[in-house]
């Protein structure tokens, strides 16, 4: 199993390109199931999760063609997906267990083919993310659903019919699944208490280009007018706001200066506000923005995760790593997922002072972290340990890097290009 070795204490300087958003790419790939025509996605990140989704779609009969790099100057790949022959309506356990987003094939398959058999999903062990919200909403659209031997079996032999869906709690995956299902449902579907993440807006814009009428993008109420058939389209995946925020923290935690290109500051408003409050300098540029910290340690800043547009739970671990070397204390409160403080013991192995009380963690900054062997427990926890290792004295070795590969493209190469001493050790 691969490891990553980091010799820390070096400020990062230079330019770093941001790739397309994993959390946008996966539902966009699933949307290919809605049409017989080709969906071309530009700026697709080269990640393990994207490969898993491509493999899953291929197993279902989608023709997946990789056509090199994006022609618009983006660093991502171009992927063509054609589901004309996608008649296999089963998404097997061996693939779905690797990634929760695999459940996103459920809505499109039921909507287009009237049936789907999808394994209950796996993914990071960061707390319950109930798929029952997806299933309850699909039932409202007219699907008959049963759970048999670990599989969701859904049928709608007469097609889906628009309805008013009210999610009892905000669900990103549920909103995406129902948005795609509603695209081929008869009549109007209203989705209330919809998630508002930019990745959902990106999916909605792609569906509009495919022929669906959608109102309310960016709000908690989406109105969808279903169509009998959808056309193919070319769509560019929006920049990854979590990768953007992660490398912004990398500049701050190492006391360096990074220009992040191919992204937009508006995608990380809340993260940018925390970094500014902590003492980092942020300046917009023609191709993105620059983050710098040159005047002493950062200051402790309290953070509470919330559904978008609040502070993203996917940036909580990274900000905690930054707060471990802050001047003063910070309280970090997690309100979105349970079990998302699993990186705390690993940070403490590096000399961090963190006490967890229920859903909050009190972080008391230390002058310097020390390198240590650490183990990743989930995707965002893994990158928080990379950030800590970049700032620490000595050598940090990160195990279980397969978590990291699910969400960060060529991370060692990008960091080496900015002055980091980091390498992957093949086992």
Residue pairs with C-beta under 8 A, 6 or more apart in sequence:
1 399
1 400
1 401
1 402
1 427
2 401
2 402
2 424
2 425
2 426
2 427
3 397
3 398
3 399
3 401
3 424
3 425
3 427
4 386
4 397
4 398
4 401
4 404
4 412
4 422
4 423
4 424
4 425
5 395
5 396
5 397
5 398
5 422
5 423
5 424
5 425
6 371
6 386
6 389
6 390
6 392
6 395
6 396
6 397
6 398
6 420
6 421
6 422
7 371
7 394
7 395
7 421
7 422
8 369
8 371
8 389
8 390
8 391
8 392
8 393
8 394
8 395
8 396
8 421
9 391
9 392
9 393
9 394
10 254
10 390
10 419
10 420
10 421
11 254
11 255
11 256
11 257
11 419
12 250
12 251
12 254
12 256
12 257
12 258
12 390
12 415
12 418
12 419
12 420
13 256
13 257
13 258
13 418
13 419
14 258
14 259
14 417
14 418
14 419
15 258
15 259
15 261
15 418
16 247
16 258
16 259
16 260
16 261
16 414
16 417
16 418
17 75
17 260
17 261
17 262
17 414
18 239
18 240
18 243
18 244
18 247
18 260
18 261
18 262
18 263
18 288
19 43
19 45
19 46
19 74
19 75
19 76
19 239
19 240
19 243
19 262
19 409
20 42
20 43
20 44
20 45
20 74
20 76
20 236
20 237
20 238
20 239
20 240
21 45
21 198
21 199
21 202
21 237
21 238
21 239
21 240
21 241
21 242
21 243
22 45
22 47
22 49
22 50
22 240
22 242
22 406
22 407
23 101
23 172
23 197
23 199
23 240
23 242
24 198
24 199
24 202
24 203
24 237
24 238
24 240
25 41
25 44
25 45
25 50
25 53
25 237
26 49
26 50
26 53
26 99
26 101
26 104
27 101
27 104
27 176
27 180
27 199
27 203
28 39
28 41
28 202
28 203
28 206
28 235
28 237
29 41
29 50
29 53
29 54
29 57
29 79
29 81
30 53
30 57
30 101
30 104
30 105
30 107
30 108
30 176
30 180
31 39
31 108
31 180
31 203
31 206
31 207
31 210
32 39
32 57
32 62
32 81
32 82
32 83
33 57
33 60
33 62
33 83
33 86
33 105
33 108
33 109
33 112
34 83
34 108
34 111
34 112
34 180
34 183
34 184
34 207
34 210
34 230
35 83
35 210
35 229
35 230
35 231
35 232
36 82
36 83
36 84
36 229
37 82
37 84
37 230
37 231
37 232
38 80
38 81
38 82
38 232
39 80
39 81
39 82
39 206
39 210
39 232
39 233
39 235
40 78
40 79
40 80
40 81
40 232
40 233
40 234
40 235
41 78
41 79
41 80
41 81
41 235
41 236
41 237
42 70
42 71
42 72
42 74
42 76
42 78
42 234
42 235
42 236
42 237
43 70
43 72
43 74
43 75
43 76
43 77
43 236
43 237
43 238
43 239
44 50
44 70
44 76
44 77
44 78
44 79
44 237
45 76
45 77
45 237
45 240
45 409
46 76
46 77
46 409
46 410
47 405
47 406
47 407
47 408
47 409
48 402
48 405
48 406
49 99
49 101
49 406
49 407
52 95
52 98
52 99
52 102
53 99
53 101
53 102
54 64
54 79
55 95
56 91
56 95
56 96
56 102
56 105
57 64
57 81
57 83
57 86
57 105
58 64
59 88
59 91
59 92
59 95
60 83
60 86
60 88
60 89
60 90
60 91
60 105
60 109
61 83
61 85
61 86
61 87
61 88
62 81
62 82
62 83
62 85
62 86
63 80
63 81
63 82
63 83
63 84
63 85
64 79
64 80
64 81
65 79
65 80
65 81
65 82
66 77
66 78
66 79
66 80
67 77
67 78
67 79
67 80
68 77
68 78
69 75
69 76
69 77
69 78
70 76
70 77
70 78
70 236
71 78
72 236
74 236
74 262
75 262
76 237
82 232
87 113
89 109
89 113
89 115
89 116
89 117
90 116
90 117
90 118
90 151
91 102
91 105
91 106
91 109
91 116
91 117
91 118
91 119
92 119
93 119
93 150
93 151
95 102
95 119
96 102
96 103
96 118
96 119
96 120
96 121
96 122
97 119
97 121
97 122
98 122
98 123
99 121
99 122
99 123
99 406
100 121
100 122
100 123
100 124
100 129
100 173
101 121
101 123
101 173
102 118
102 119
102 121
103 118
103 120
103 121
103 131
103 134
103 152
103 173
103 177
104 173
104 176
104 177
104 180
105 116
105 118
106 116
106 118
106 134
106 138
106 152
106 154
106 177
107 134
107 138
107 176
107 177
107 178
107 179
107 180
107 181
108 180
108 181
108 184
109 115
109 116
109 118
110 116
110 138
110 143
110 154
110 155
110 156
110 160
110 181
111 156
111 159
111 160
111 180
111 181
111 182
111 183
111 184
111 185
112 184
114 155
114 156
114 157
114 158
114 159
115 153
115 154
115 155
115 156
115 157
116 152
116 153
116 154
117 151
117 152
117 153
117 154
118 151
118 152
118 154
119 150
119 151
119 152
120 131
120 147
120 150
120 151
120 152
121 131
123 129
124 378
124 379
124 403
125 339
125 342
125 377
125 378
126 337
126 338
126 339
126 340
126 342
126 378
127 337
127 338
127 339
127 340
128 338
129 171
129 173
129 337
131 152
131 173
133 167
133 168
133 169
133 171
133 174
134 171
134 173
134 174
134 177
134 178
135 145
135 152
135 154
137 165
137 167
137 174
137 177
137 178
137 191
138 145
138 154
138 160
138 177
138 178
138 181
139 145
140 163
140 164
140 165
141 156
141 160
141 161
141 162
141 163
141 165
141 178
141 181
141 182
141 185
141 189
142 156
142 158
142 159
142 160
142 161
142 163
142 185
143 154
143 155
143 156
143 160
144 154
144 155
144 156
145 152
145 153
145 154
145 155
146 152
146 153
147 153
159 184
159 185
159 186
160 181
160 182
160 184
160 185
160 186
160 226
161 185
161 186
161 187
162 182
162 185
162 186
162 187
162 188
162 189
162 190
162 224
162 226
163 189
163 190
164 189
164 190
164 192
165 178
165 189
165 190
165 191
165 192
166 192
166 193
167 174
167 175
167 191
167 192
167 193
167 194
168 193
169 193
170 193
170 194
170 195
170 220
170 307
171 195
172 195
172 197
172 199
172 200
174 195
175 191
175 194
175 195
175 200
175 222
176 195
176 199
176 200
176 203
178 189
178 191
179 191
179 194
179 200
179 203
179 204
179 207
179 214
179 222
179 224
180 203
180 207
182 189
182 191
182 224
182 226
183 207
183 210
183 212
183 224
183 226
183 227
183 230
184 226
184 227
184 228
184 229
184 230
185 224
185 226
186 226
187 225
187 226
188 223
188 224
188 225
188 226
189 223
189 224
189 226
190 221
190 222
190 223
190 224
191 221
191 222
191 223
191 224
192 220
192 221
193 220
194 200
194 216
194 219
194 220
194 221
194 222
195 307
195 308
196 218
196 219
196 220
196 307
196 308
196 309
197 308
198 238
198 241
198 267
198 308
199 238
200 217
201 217
201 218
202 237
202 238
204 214
204 217
204 222
205 217
205 235
206 233
206 235
207 214
207 230
208 214
209 233
209 235
210 230
210 231
210 232
210 233
211 227
211 229
211 230
211 231
212 224
212 225
212 226
212 227
212 230
213 224
213 225
213 227
214 222
214 223
214 224
214 225
215 222
215 223
216 222
216 223
238 267
239 262
239 263
239 264
239 267
240 263
241 263
241 267
241 268
241 312
242 312
242 314
242 315
242 380
242 407
243 407
243 408
243 409
244 260
244 263
244 267
244 268
245 268
245 271
245 312
245 315
245 318
246 315
246 318
246 383
246 387
246 408
247 258
247 260
247 291
247 414
248 258
248 260
248 268
248 271
248 272
248 275
248 280
248 282
248 291
249 271
249 275
249 315
249 318
249 319
249 321
249 322
249 387
250 256
250 258
250 387
250 390
250 415
251 257
251 258
251 280
251 291
251 292
251 293
252 275
252 278
252 280
252 291
252 293
252 298
252 322
253 298
253 321
253 322
253 325
253 387
253 388
253 390
253 391
254 390
254 391
255 293
255 294
256 292
256 293
256 418
256 419
257 290
257 291
257 292
257 293
257 294
258 290
258 291
258 292
258 418
259 285
259 287
259 288
259 289
259 290
260 288
260 289
260 290
260 291
261 285
261 287
261 288
262 287
262 288
263 288
263 289
264 288
264 289
265 272
265 282
265 284
265 288
265 289
268 315
269 309
270 309
270 310
270 311
270 312
271 311
271 312
271 315
271 319
272 282
274 301
274 303
274 311
274 319
275 282
275 291
276 282
277 299
277 301
278 298
278 299
278 300
278 301
278 322
278 326
279 293
279 295
279 296
279 297
279 298
279 299
280 291
280 292
280 293
280 298
281 290
281 291
281 292
281 293
281 294
282 289
282 290
282 291
282 292
283 289
283 290
283 292
284 290
296 327
297 325
297 326
297 327
297 365
297 367
298 322
298 323
298 325
298 326
298 327
299 326
299 327
299 328
300 323
300 326
300 327
300 328
300 329
300 330
300 363
300 365
301 323
301 326
301 330
302 330
302 331
302 332
302 333
303 311
303 316
303 319
303 323
303 330
303 331
303 332
303 333
304 310
304 311
304 332
304 333
304 335
305 311
305 312
305 313
305 316
305 333
305 334
305 335
305 336
306 335
306 336
307 336
311 319
313 334
313 335
313 336
313 337
313 340
314 380
315 380
316 332
316 334
316 340
316 380
317 340
317 343
317 380
317 381
317 383
317 384
318 380
318 383
318 384
318 387
319 332
320 332
320 343
320 344
320 347
320 354
320 361
320 363
320 384
321 343
321 347
321 384
321 385
321 387
321 388
321 391
322 387
323 330
323 332
323 363
323 365
324 347
324 350
324 352
324 353
324 354
324 363
324 365
324 366
324 369
324 388
325 365
325 366
325 367
325 368
325 369
325 391
326 363
326 365
327 365
328 364
328 365
329 362
329 363
329 364
329 365
330 362
330 363
330 365
331 360
331 361
331 362
331 363
332 360
332 361
332 363
333 359
333 360
333 361
334 340
334 341
334 359
334 360
334 361
335 359
340 378
341 356
341 361
342 377
342 378
342 381
343 377
343 378
343 380
343 381
343 384
343 385
344 352
344 354
344 356
344 361
346 374
346 375
346 376
346 377
346 381
346 385
347 354
347 369
347 384
347 385
347 388
348 354
349 372
349 373
349 374
350 369
350 370
350 371
350 372
350 374
350 388
350 389
350 392
350 396
351 366
351 368
351 369
351 370
351 372
351 392
352 363
352 366
352 369
352 388
353 363
353 364
353 365
353 366
354 361
354 362
354 363
354 364
355 361
355 362
356 362
368 392
368 393
369 388
369 391
369 392
369 393
370 392
370 393
370 394
371 389
371 392
371 393
371 394
371 395
371 396
372 392
372 394
372 396
373 396
373 397
373 399
374 385
374 389
374 396
374 397
374 398
374 399
375 398
375 399
375 400
376 382
376 385
376 398
376 399
376 400
376 401
376 403
376 404
377 400
377 403
378 403
379 403
379 404
379 406
379 407
380 407
381 403
382 398
382 400
382 401
382 403
382 404
383 404
383 407
383 408
383 411
385 396
385 398
386 398
386 404
386 411
386 415
386 422
388 396
389 396
389 398
389 422
390 415
390 420
390 422
397 425
398 404
401 424
404 411
412 422
412 423
412 424
415 422
416 422
416 423
